[in-house]
Amino acid sequence: MFSRRTNWPLEKNPLTCLLEDFKNKNCEVFDLTVSNPTKSNIHYPEEQILQALCNDKNISYDPISFGALSARKAVASDYQKSGLFIDFNHVVLTSSTSEAYSFLFRLLLNPGEHILLPRPSYPLFEFLANLNDVEIDFYPFVYDKEWKIDCDILEGLVKKSTKVIVLVNPNNPTGSFVRPFELEAINRTCKKHNLSLICDEVFSDYGFEEKKSTLRSVSSNKEVLTFVLGGLSKALGLPQMKLSWILTSGPEATVKEALNRLEVIADTYLSVSTPSQNALAQWFDFKKDIQKEIKVRLERNKDILKNIFSDKSQLCQILKADGGWYGVIKVLKDVQEESFVYNLLKEKQVFVHPGYFFDFEDEPYMIVSLLTDPKIFQEGLERVVSYLDLISKV
Ligand SMILES: Cc1ncc(COP(=O)(O)O)c(C=O)c1O
């Protein structure tokens, strides 16, 4: 009765079962994975955000395939504030970044053709690829004092059926931004094999410090057909408003052809809600304040992470990140990751994501969200240390 593409193993893993069990029994759990900003005690200008939705225009429906002109102009002018010139005609609105991926996979790939995805990275990619009948090859991020893309391996992975390279800038969860020389190498690969580039920049506003050695955005890439993805879920911490965007750049004729085709895809769904589009320009006025709140949280938790493990270098290594919302902790104990994370939850009621969740090539890792409430973060990490001390003695 059902399609092969939905033939996923649906049984819950023991970690999820244990977590649910604790929650059902109302046991306190120190959940260090909360990355939903609306559930992280972040202060929002709530009244103004809601006020922007009280607009007479919301009662009428004027569908436009790429989204309302006012909203597309608002996206372009927001980029302009950071010195990035974006032609609003090249902005396409979608209801989420996930939807943007689906539109682009549909635009660029036939069933069975390949995309190149980073590893480790965002776990949803595999589902997005599956659902669009697209095959995946992974190119590695390697860690040597910092995360780097192995551009030679990437080039070697390109096959006849490869159509797209996906970059995540900064990558989730490694927090590494793309470097100019990496983009140059990737552009060369794309040109040589006639590939397009999709660059997910949902976290790009959350760089820890301004660095010349990394690229905050590849939205001005003219070398090859390039789609940059961004959205409200991270830029304003408003995932519930369901509004994201695709910025299109590259050789003029190819961009034109891409937009003509994309217009039909977008017109088929018309998925972005009118109230969100009409509110967008006003919401961008709060971006600075909301991002400040989030950045203060990220810095606070980065400090907690650093302090807690400062004299525990024999137990853990915190991997260097340039930005993003996550902390990656390498556990320096000879333990099996899955059982380590399970037992940490069982014994200390601390929930962290295991590295395998993001497809890390080795183990054991713990991935924590820097958006977590700092009190929970502090207590949770102290419990992690006490658990590590305990198993070190055994
Ligand atoms: C790298 C990356 N891209 C996209 C998304 C999802 O964005 P959206 O909520 O706009 O679909 C996430 C969510 O965490 C993410 O980590």
The ligand as a Tripos MOL2 file, in Angstrom:
@<TRIPOS>MOLECULE
LIG
   16    16     1     0     0
SMALL
NO_CHARGES

@<TRIPOS>ATOM
      1 C1         21.2670   23.5540    8.9160 C.3       1 LIG1
      2 C2         19.7750   23.6890    9.0550 C.ar      1 LIG1
      3 N1         19.0270   24.0280    7.9890 N.ar      1 LIG1
      4 C3         17.6960   24.1690    8.0990 C.ar      1 LIG1
      5 C4         17.0470   23.9800    9.2910 C.ar      1 LIG1
      6 C5         15.5480   24.0850    9.3800 C.3       1 LIG1
      7 O1         15.1090   25.3270    9.0750 O.3       1 LIG1
      8 P1         13.5400   25.5770    8.8890 P.3       1 LIG1
      9 O2         12.9440   25.6180   10.2430 O.co2     1 LIG1
     10 O3         13.5040   26.9000    8.1910 O.co2     1 LIG1
     11 O4         13.0210   24.4790    8.0120 O.co2     1 LIG1
     12 C6         17.7830   23.6260   10.4200 C.ar      1 LIG1
     13 C7         17.1030   23.4060   11.7160 C.2       1 LIG1
     14 O5         17.6940   23.2600   12.7510 O.2       1 LIG1
     15 C8         19.1650   23.4730   10.2950 C.ar      1 LIG1
     16 O6         19.9150   23.0880   11.3550 O.3       1 LIG1
@<TRIPOS>BOND
     1     1     2 1
     2     2     3 ar
     3     2    15 ar
     4     3     4 ar
     5     4     5 ar
     6     5     6 1
     7     5    12 ar
     8     6     7 1
     9     7     8 1
    10     8     9 2
    11     8    10 1
    12     8    11 1
    13    12    13 1
    14    12    15 ar
    15    13    14 2
    16    15    16 1
@<TRIPOS>SUBSTRUCTURE
     1 LIG1         1 GROUP 0 **** ****
